Amino acid sequence: MNSSRQMSRKPSTLEAYRSVLRLIHGMKAAEGTRLPTQTELMEELKICAVTLDTAMKWLIEDEVIVRKRRVGTFVLRPYPEHPRRAIWRVGIVMPPITHSYFGAVLTHFLHKHLDAFGISDRTYLLSPHAVHGSEVLERRPSDFTGLQDDIDEGLLDGIVTSTRLRQAGIPVCGVASWERAEFGVLIDYAAFLKDSVKALQGKGCRNLLYVLPHNPLDWCYFSQQSALGTVEAELRTLGIGFRSEICPISTGSGFPLERRFLEKILALSPSERPDGFIVQDDITGQALASMLATTNYRPFFAVQTNRQMPISFAIPSLPFSIDLDQLASCAAELLMAKLLAPTSEGKIVFARPLPMQEVSPALIGWESFRSTPISSLQSNVSPNL
């Protein structure tokens, strides 16, 4: 809430409730810790007797504290296990669902885990009037419908987002986001790269291609950029070819950008083509695999995918999965810690994609790709990558 509004009125019961929770958190109080007296709390927290007394009753109802007559008030647990009311209000900020269901599934799990902490949430989507596309390297609250207004009105205590949003007024927790997030849980693309290289080496691959949806430096994935250089140097000493190329994600139907990317690969001589693909985006991986199913070219695929959205691939693939439920759970805990200690820096946690069993080829309904086999287009493309 903005400072002018806070100065203009007395703290509410809910704000007093939060203040006591923050005090308990700051004391690192375990079960049985004795709290200051009511008078001491009034002076320290600058809360009137009536408001504080109601807040303490709420804390007793939520089994956070217990009062013992003539002895004092003691901590039962540092945070309510089953809050009876919404303690905080958080915005879930997501990109539009135009390319995959990643945002929708992640939002579902975020809602579940935030609710367990007594956090009510609102979901905000990219405004039709904002610039769309992955080329936008930093988002503002005004890019999302209603978000700036709700921040200005003091209706939100924090934000959790998979977009590249930065907002100084309230805590912003990144989830599966860029490395410039203030705090949050991010996908460890550097670990995925190294694990994928190892898996493809085990399949006998000697010429590897890392397919990226965007430039890691543009998106501030510094650890990924460092890993790219390290992997390339290590593989060179083993006589294994390695390079990375950007394949932008198509936002419409037909996957024209993925098709164009693969045309350039197929224009290479068979000896120059990679025998192992590392694909960071599962929808892109599925599109490329389905297109390759119309040709005689069969590289191995290592693909980052999501455990809750299993995808079939048309050629042999080695999926590395991220559990979106665990990702959301970690994000909720990190945001909760920040709400309880607003002046803390917050933590960045990296989630490592884990290998699943190898997926057998399963050609599925990509009819638009079968109508014009990519092999028939090879004579019209430039051989230069």
C-alpha positions as CSV (number, residue, x, y, z in Angstrom):
1,M,0.0,0.0,0.0
2,N,1.3,3.5,-0.8
3,S,2.9,5.5,2.0
4,S,0.4,8.4,1.9
5,R,-2.5,6.0,2.4
6,Q,-0.7,4.2,5.3
7,M,-0.1,7.6,6.9
8,S,-3.7,8.6,6.6
9,R,-5.3,6.0,8.8
10,K,-4.7,3.6,11.7
11,P,-3.5,0.0,11.0
12,S,-6.3,-2.5,10.4
13,T,-6.7,-5.7,12.4
14,L,-5.3,-7.7,9.4
15,E,-2.2,-5.4,9.3
16,A,-1.8,-5.9,13.1
17,Y,-2.1,-9.7,12.6
18,R,0.6,-9.5,10.0
19,S,2.8,-7.4,12.2
20,V,2.7,-9.9,15.0
21,L,3.5,-12.7,12.5
22,R,6.5,-10.7,11.3
23,L,7.6,-10.1,14.9
24,I,7.4,-13.9,15.6
25,H,9.3,-14.5,12.4
26,G,12.0,-11.9,13.3
27,M,12.4,-13.5,16.7
28,K,12.9,-16.9,15.0
29,A,10.5,-18.0,17.8
30,A,10.1,-21.7,18.2
31,E,7.2,-23.4,20.0
32,G,7.0,-22.3,23.6
33,T,8.7,-18.9,23.0
34,R,7.1,-16.2,25.2
35,L,6.0,-13.1,23.4
36,P,6.2,-9.5,24.9
37,T,3.3,-8.3,26.9
38,Q,0.3,-6.6,25.3
39,T,1.5,-3.2,26.4
40,E,5.0,-3.9,25.0
41,L,3.6,-5.1,21.7
42,M,1.4,-1.9,21.4
43,E,4.5,0.3,21.9
44,E,6.7,-1.7,19.5
45,L,4.2,-2.2,16.7
46,K,2.5,1.2,17.1
47,I,-1.0,-0.5,17.3
48,C,-3.9,0.5,19.6
49,A,-5.2,-1.8,22.2
50,V,-8.5,-2.7,20.5
51,T,-7.0,-3.5,17.2
52,L,-4.1,-5.5,18.7
53,D,-6.5,-7.4,21.0
54,T,-8.6,-8.5,18.0
55,A,-5.5,-9.5,16.0
56,M,-4.3,-11.6,19.0
57,K,-7.7,-13.3,19.1
58,W,-7.3,-14.2,15.4
59,L,-3.9,-15.6,16.1
60,I,-5.3,-17.7,18.9
61,E,-8.0,-19.0,16.5
62,D,-5.4,-19.9,14.0
63,E,-3.4,-21.7,16.7
64,V,-0.3,-19.5,16.2
65,I,-0.3,-18.4,19.9
66,V,-1.8,-19.5,23.2
67,R,-2.5,-17.4,26.3
68,K,-2.0,-18.7,29.7
69,R,-3.6,-16.7,32.5
70,R,-1.2,-15.0,34.8
71,V,1.7,-16.5,32.9
72,G,1.8,-14.9,29.4
73,T,1.4,-15.4,25.7
74,F,3.4,-18.2,24.0
75,V,4.1,-19.3,20.4
76,L,2.5,-22.5,19.2
77,R,3.8,-22.3,15.7
78,P,5.4,-19.4,13.7
79,Y,2.7,-19.4,11.0
80,P,-0.9,-20.7,10.9
81,E,-1.2,-24.2,9.5
82,H,-4.8,-23.7,8.3
83,P,-5.5,-20.0,8.2
84,R,-9.2,-19.1,8.6
85,R,-8.9,-15.9,6.5
86,A,-6.8,-14.5,3.7
87,I,-3.7,-13.0,5.3
88,W,-2.1,-11.6,2.1
89,R,-3.1,-10.7,-1.4
90,V,-0.9,-11.6,-4.3
91,G,-1.1,-11.1,-8.1
92,I,-0.2,-14.1,-10.4
93,V,1.1,-12.4,-13.6
94,M,1.3,-14.7,-16.7
95,P,1.9,-14.3,-20.4
96,P,-1.0,-15.1,-22.8
97,I,-1.7,-18.7,-23.4
98,T,-0.9,-18.7,-27.1
99,H,2.0,-21.1,-27.4
100,S,1.6,-23.7,-24.7
101,Y,-0.4,-24.4,-21.6
102,F,2.7,-23.8,-19.4
103,G,1.3,-20.6,-17.8
104,A,-2.2,-22.1,-17.2
105,V,-0.8,-25.2,-15.4
106,L,1.7,-23.2,-13.4
107,T,-1.1,-20.8,-12.4
108,H,-3.2,-23.7,-11.2
109,F,-0.4,-25.0,-8.9
110,L,0.5,-21.5,-7.7
111,H,-3.2,-21.0,-6.7
112,K,-3.1,-24.2,-4.7
113,H,0.1,-23.5,-2.8
114,L,-0.6,-19.8,-2.2
115,D,-4.0,-20.8,-0.7
116,A,-2.3,-23.1,1.7
117,F,-0.5,-20.1,3.2
118,G,-3.7,-18.1,3.5
119,I,-2.9,-16.0,0.4
120,S,-5.7,-14.9,-1.9
121,D,-4.6,-14.3,-5.5
122,R,-5.7,-12.5,-8.7
123,T,-4.5,-13.5,-12.1
124,Y,-3.3,-10.9,-14.6
125,L,-2.7,-11.5,-18.3
126,L,-0.8,-9.5,-20.9
127,S,-3.0,-6.6,-22.1
128,P,-4.1,-6.7,-25.8
129,H,-2.7,-3.2,-26.0
130,A,0.8,-4.2,-24.9
131,V,3.5,-5.3,-27.2
132,H,3.4,-9.1,-27.6
133,G,6.3,-11.4,-28.3
134,S,9.5,-12.7,-26.7
135,E,11.5,-9.8,-28.0
136,V,10.3,-7.6,-25.1
137,L,13.1,-8.0,-22.6
138,E,11.4,-6.2,-19.7
139,R,7.8,-5.9,-18.7
140,R,6.1,-3.2,-16.7
141,P,2.9,-3.5,-14.6
142,S,1.0,-1.3,-17.1
143,D,1.6,-4.1,-19.7
144,F,-0.9,-6.3,-17.8
145,T,-4.6,-5.6,-17.6
146,G,-5.6,-4.0,-14.3
147,L,-2.2,-4.7,-12.6
148,Q,-1.0,-1.1,-12.2
149,D,-4.3,0.1,-10.9
150,D,-4.4,-2.7,-8.2
151,I,-0.9,-1.9,-7.2
152,D,-1.7,1.8,-6.9
153,E,-4.8,1.0,-4.9
154,G,-2.8,-1.0,-2.4
155,L,-4.8,-4.2,-3.3
156,L,-1.7,-6.4,-3.6
157,D,1.1,-7.3,-1.2
158,G,3.2,-9.1,-3.7
159,I,3.5,-10.6,-7.2
160,V,4.6,-14.0,-8.5
161,T,5.3,-14.2,-12.2
162,S,6.9,-16.2,-15.1
163,T,7.2,-13.0,-17.1
164,R,10.1,-10.5,-17.2
165,L,8.3,-8.1,-14.8
166,R,10.1,-5.7,-12.5
167,Q,8.2,-3.5,-10.0
168,A,9.9,-1.7,-7.2
169,G,6.8,-1.0,-5.0
170,I,6.0,-4.6,-3.9
171,P,7.9,-7.9,-3.8
172,V,8.1,-9.7,-7.2
173,C,8.8,-13.4,-7.1
174,G,10.1,-14.9,-10.3
175,V,9.1,-18.5,-11.2
176,A,10.7,-20.3,-14.2
177,S,11.8,-16.8,-15.0
178,W,14.9,-14.9,-16.0
179,E,18.0,-14.5,-13.8
180,R,17.4,-10.8,-13.2
181,A,14.4,-11.7,-11.0
182,E,14.6,-10.1,-7.6
183,F,14.1,-13.5,-6.0
184,G,12.3,-16.8,-6.8
185,V,12.8,-20.3,-8.3
186,L,14.2,-20.5,-11.8
187,I,14.8,-23.3,-14.2
188,D,18.5,-24.3,-14.3
189,Y,19.1,-24.2,-18.0
190,A,22.9,-24.6,-17.4
191,A,22.3,-27.9,-15.7
192,F,19.9,-29.0,-18.4
193,L,22.5,-28.3,-21.1
194,K,25.2,-30.3,-19.3
195,D,23.0,-33.2,-18.5
196,S,21.7,-33.3,-22.1
197,V,25.2,-33.3,-23.5
198,K,26.1,-36.3,-21.3
199,A,22.9,-38.2,-22.3
200,L,23.5,-37.6,-26.0
201,Q,27.2,-38.6,-25.7
202,G,25.9,-41.9,-24.2
203,K,23.9,-42.4,-27.4
204,G,27.1,-42.0,-29.4
205,C,26.3,-38.5,-30.7
206,R,29.3,-36.6,-32.0
207,N,27.9,-33.4,-33.4
208,L,25.5,-31.6,-31.1
209,L,23.2,-28.6,-31.7
210,Y,21.6,-26.6,-28.8
211,V,18.3,-25.1,-30.0
212,L,17.5,-22.0,-28.0
213,P,14.3,-19.9,-28.2
214,H,16.2,-16.7,-27.6
215,N,19.7,-15.3,-26.9
216,P,20.7,-16.1,-23.3
217,L,22.5,-12.8,-22.9
218,D,19.4,-10.8,-24.0
219,W,17.3,-12.6,-21.4
220,C,20.1,-12.3,-18.8
221,Y,20.7,-16.0,-18.4
222,F,24.3,-15.5,-17.5
223,S,24.9,-18.9,-16.0
224,Q,23.5,-20.5,-19.2
225,Q,25.8,-18.4,-21.4
226,S,28.8,-19.4,-19.2
227,A,27.8,-23.0,-19.5
228,L,27.6,-22.8,-23.3
229,G,31.2,-21.6,-23.4
230,T,32.4,-24.3,-20.9
231,V,30.6,-27.1,-22.7
232,E,31.9,-26.1,-26.1
233,A,35.5,-26.0,-24.8
234,E,35.2,-29.3,-23.1
235,L,33.7,-31.1,-26.1
236,R,36.2,-29.6,-28.5
237,T,39.0,-31.5,-26.6
238,L,37.1,-34.7,-27.1
239,G,36.6,-34.1,-30.8
240,I,32.9,-33.6,-30.5
241,G,31.2,-30.8,-32.4
242,F,28.9,-28.4,-30.5
243,R,27.2,-25.2,-31.4
244,S,24.0,-23.3,-30.4
245,E,21.4,-21.7,-32.7
246,I,18.3,-19.6,-32.0
247,C,15.0,-20.9,-33.2
248,P,12.4,-18.3,-32.4
249,I,9.0,-19.6,-31.2
250,S,6.1,-19.3,-33.6
251,T,3.0,-17.7,-32.0
252,G,0.5,-18.6,-34.7
253,S,-0.5,-21.8,-36.4
254,G,1.8,-23.9,-38.7
255,F,5.1,-23.2,-36.9
256,P,6.7,-21.2,-39.8
257,L,9.8,-20.2,-37.7
258,E,10.5,-23.8,-36.7
259,R,10.0,-24.9,-40.3
260,R,12.4,-22.3,-41.6
261,F,15.0,-23.2,-39.0
262,L,14.9,-26.9,-39.9
263,E,15.1,-26.1,-43.6
264,K,18.5,-24.6,-42.9
265,I,19.7,-27.7,-41.1
266,L,18.5,-30.0,-43.9
267,A,20.3,-27.8,-46.4
268,L,23.6,-29.0,-44.9
269,S,25.3,-32.1,-46.2
270,P,24.5,-35.3,-44.2
271,S,28.0,-35.2,-42.7
272,E,27.6,-31.7,-41.4
273,R,24.2,-32.2,-39.8
274,P,24.0,-32.6,-36.1
275,D,23.2,-36.1,-34.8
276,G,22.0,-34.8,-31.5
277,F,19.6,-32.0,-30.8
278,I,19.2,-30.3,-27.4
279,V,15.9,-28.4,-27.5
280,Q,15.0,-26.0,-24.6
281,D,11.3,-25.6,-25.5
282,D,9.1,-28.7,-25.6
283,I,6.6,-27.3,-28.1
284,T,9.4,-26.4,-30.5
285,G,10.9,-29.8,-29.9
286,Q,7.7,-31.5,-30.8
287,A,7.3,-29.4,-33.9
288,L,10.8,-30.1,-35.1
289,A,10.5,-33.9,-34.4
290,S,7.3,-34.1,-36.3
291,M,8.7,-32.3,-39.3
292,L,11.8,-34.6,-39.2
293,A,9.4,-37.6,-39.3
294,T,8.7,-36.8,-42.9
295,T,12.4,-37.2,-43.8
296,N,15.1,-39.9,-43.4
297,Y,17.1,-37.7,-41.0
298,R,17.0,-39.1,-37.5
299,P,19.0,-37.3,-34.8
300,F,18.5,-38.0,-31.1
301,F,16.5,-35.3,-29.2
302,A,17.1,-34.2,-25.6
303,V,14.1,-32.0,-24.8
304,Q,13.1,-30.0,-21.7
305,T,9.5,-30.7,-21.0
306,N,7.0,-30.5,-18.1
307,R,6.0,-33.4,-16.0
308,Q,2.4,-32.4,-15.8
309,M,2.1,-32.0,-19.6
310,P,3.6,-35.2,-21.2
311,I,4.3,-34.8,-24.9
312,S,4.8,-37.5,-27.5
313,F,7.6,-37.1,-30.0
314,A,7.7,-38.4,-33.6
315,I,11.4,-39.5,-33.3
316,P,13.4,-40.9,-30.4
317,S,13.6,-38.4,-27.6
318,L,15.2,-38.1,-24.2
319,P,12.9,-35.8,-22.1
320,F,14.1,-33.9,-19.1
321,S,11.2,-32.8,-17.0
322,I,10.4,-30.0,-14.6
323,D,7.7,-30.6,-12.0
324,L,5.5,-27.5,-12.1
325,D,3.9,-28.5,-8.8
326,Q,7.2,-28.4,-7.0
327,L,8.2,-25.2,-8.9
328,A,5.0,-23.5,-7.6
329,S,5.4,-24.8,-4.1
330,C,9.0,-23.4,-3.9
331,A,7.8,-20.1,-5.3
332,A,5.0,-19.8,-2.7
333,E,7.5,-20.5,0.1
334,L,10.0,-17.9,-1.2
335,L,7.3,-15.3,-1.5
336,M,5.9,-16.1,1.9
337,A,9.4,-15.6,3.4
338,K,9.7,-12.2,1.7
339,L,6.2,-11.1,2.9
340,L,7.3,-12.0,6.5
341,A,10.6,-10.2,6.2
342,P,10.0,-7.4,3.7
343,T,13.6,-5.9,4.1
344,S,15.3,-9.2,3.3
345,E,16.9,-9.7,-0.1
346,G,15.1,-13.0,-0.8
347,K,16.6,-16.1,-2.4
348,I,17.2,-17.3,-5.9
349,V,16.7,-21.1,-6.2
350,F,17.5,-23.1,-9.3
351,A,15.3,-26.1,-10.2
352,R,17.2,-28.8,-12.3
353,P,15.3,-30.6,-15.0
354,L,15.5,-34.4,-14.3
355,P,15.8,-37.1,-17.0
356,M,12.8,-39.3,-17.7
357,Q,12.7,-42.7,-19.4
358,E,13.4,-42.5,-23.2
359,V,10.2,-41.8,-25.1
360,S,9.4,-44.2,-28.0
361,P,8.6,-42.5,-31.3
362,A,4.8,-41.8,-31.6
363,L,3.7,-39.9,-34.7
364,I,0.7,-37.7,-33.8
365,G,-1.6,-35.5,-35.7
366,W,0.6,-32.9,-37.3
367,E,-1.3,-33.0,-40.7
368,S,-0.1,-29.6,-41.8
369,F,3.5,-30.8,-41.9
370,R,2.6,-33.9,-43.9
371,S,1.0,-32.0,-46.7
372,T,4.3,-30.5,-47.8
373,P,7.2,-32.7,-46.8
374,I,10.2,-30.7,-45.8
375,S,12.5,-32.8,-47.9
376,S,10.9,-31.4,-51.1
377,L,12.0,-27.8,-50.1
378,Q,15.7,-28.5,-49.7
379,S,16.7,-27.4,-53.2
380,N,15.4,-23.9,-52.6
381,V,17.2,-23.1,-49.3
382,S,20.6,-21.5,-48.7
383,P,23.2,-23.9,-47.3
384,N,24.4,-21.2,-44.8
385,L,23.3,-21.5,-41.2
